[in-house]
Amino acid sequence: QVQLQESGPGLVKPSGTLSLTCALSGGSISSSDWWSWVRQAPGKGLEWIGEIFYSGSTNYNPSLKSRVIISVDGSRNQFSLKLTSVTAADTAVYYCARMHNSDWGTVGMDVWGQGTTVTVSS
Amino acid sequence: ELVMTQSPATLSVSPGERVTLSCRASQSVSSYLAWYQQKPGQAPRLLIYGASTRATGIPARFSGSGSGTEFTLTITSLQSEDFVVYYCQQYNNWPYTFGQGTKLEIQ
């Protein structure tokens, strides 16, 4: 079955760039699905960051759009998140997830990575 | 941005009871509404999509209803593992947005 696994530094300095990768196994990133990043600040709710299609098309949350780049690497079956100019407010658990499109429509985010904690601190 | 409002923030109920969680959208999202369950320290788990379709492997005690701006998640015969946090999410408009969550507590 499809599995997702996030990886990347757990500590990023203020004003630096947060970089995470999500590796897909058990399936192909070149499918009809969209691939999302979602984050959750400590003790808070879920915030959608953005998504990418295997072709490279993206949709971003306007609240983060000026600082976010999501990219895809089909040859490695993975997609990535870059968030620039980070502050303590970007400290969160970052999840990658699949927004699944079936033959009968969009199913929702049905596969999630386990999440990776990123702390912004000097 | 489309705002999703869940109520109540916390709900105290007893095991075995039935509970209904509410989610309201600031504008119509048609049926593009999903419900997720999140246990402590874990990623969210998809329960319901399309407002009323159970995801693969989800027990029949979970059901969803609604369309437009008003949605509900009903859980019958609450079990101990159900006392966690539930989020609704709309995926009709970008940016996709989540409600703030409803936490089920054991009464």
Interface residues (C-beta under 8 A of the other chain):
Chain A: S36 V38 G45 L46 E47 W48 G50 E51 N59 Y60 N61 P62 S63 Y95 A97 M99 G105 T106 V107 G108 M109 D110 W112 G113 Q114 G115
Chain B: E1 Y32 A34 Y36 Q42 A43 P44 R45 L46 I48 Y49 G50 A55 T56 Y87 Q89 Y91 W94 P95 Y96 T97 F98 G99 Q100 G101
